[in-house]
Amino acid sequence: MSFGLGLSGLNAASSELNVTANNIANVGTTGFKYSRGEFYDVYAVSVTASANTAVGDGALLGNVRQIQSQGSLEYTDNALDLAINGQGFFMTSNDPNTLVPSFTRNGAFGTDANGYLVDGVGKYLQVFPTDPETTDVIATSKNAATSVKVTETFGTANPTTTVGISANLPAATGALDPAFFDPTNVDTYTASTTSTVYDSLGQTHTMETFFIHTDVANNIWDTRAYFNGNAMTPSAGVSTELNFNGAGVMTAPANGEVQYDPELVGNGSNPIELMIDYSPNLAASSTTQQATPFFVPYVEQDGTAVGRLSGLSVQSDGNLEAKYSNGRTISLGRIIAADFENTTGLRQGGNTSWTETFESGPALIGQFGTERYGNVQGGALEASNVDLTTQLVELITAQRNFQANAKTIETSNTLTQTIINI
């Protein structure tokens, strides 16, 4: 009897050593959750036996339970390293087109050769589809889950149609004769500014604007515009003069706009039609004439090139944003948050991932930062929740338990030999 009891104790102590050793081995594993062994006593008595004198039949390992507590956050320099602060899991799939879900707290994501966001073992991060411009989630059902793909380019080129210029023209400058204007001679104009504009193919060009103070007494300035070094022609009936009243407020042209004839670019793009707006809506003020030096607080144009990917970022609600070289920022999707009624019922799948089971219940799908779900921290990873000090103490305890049970077998053996020798 005692041999069997000691053996069951050895098996229990060995299991406890294995669980503890596994925890210690994964102390540096991102997103790992430590386990604890749960042991039960074995007790059996027949109907006719006396329960008062029954000893018991040893111990056995009843369950290995993972503890889903929060691990500490470790900050990195990678924007696609993601950590969950609070409840929830990332949902991934083995296939980019068919949902084969698994769940993880390991947020070490990156891009594969096709631009998909994947974890370290190639599983695809799942997101809800969003409107690229407004970031609003389009659908939030599990069937709407999709693998997120980062595109290297975004949008098409938009040719420049309007160049907004808000400037202050120095009132204290002398008059110049526009007949002698020469863009290569700074003595023939009062001030100038330069803008970059785009054609229909997204290629950049240079537009220069020159200001000539022609009539000091009447506050009149003339302007000249050059496209890639060539003089631009104002549209028929359009004046290039800027007029100001005694307070330095621009009174002409109407709406501050000067339209020019189309310019032939010569690179296969459409002719570019440009208008200069000296009173742009987005400027803090229109072009003025004051007794201060020339300065240009605002120069803007409405054209864009094809955007090249310049960066990725993730917001606390899981919104994945891509930034492009043309100044556009779009939403690629909202990272799905998953949780379970019983997280200890999840089945471990290796690589710090889990799959749902009957005991865990079905995955509860939602958005980070809402209801029961935590927030996403970009540029960080969740460390293992293993407390190394505690595990070392558990290791010592398991060792002593093993030695004590081995002593039980040794003592039983001694008693048995004594009986045999009688």
Secondary structure, 3 states (H helix, E strand, C coil): CHHHHHHHHHHHHHHHHHHHHHHHHCCCCCCCCCEEEEEEECCCCCCCCCCCCCCCCCEEEEEEEECCCCCCEEECCCCCEEEEECCCEEEEECCCCCCCEEEECCCECEECCCCEEECCCCCEEEEECECCCCCCECCCCHHHCEECECCCEECCCECCCEEEEEEEEECCCCCCCHHHCCCCCHHHCCEEEEEEEECCCCCEEEEEEEEEEEECCCCEEEEEEEECCEECCECCCCCCEEEECCCCEEEECHHHEEEECCECCCCCCCCECCEEECCCCCCCCCCEEECCCCEEEEEEECCECCEEEEEEEECCCCEEEEEECCCCEEEEEEEEEEECCCHHHCEEEECCEEECCCCCCCCEEEECCCCCCCEEEECEEECCCCCHHHHHHHHHHHHHHHHHHHHHHHHHHHHHHHHHHC
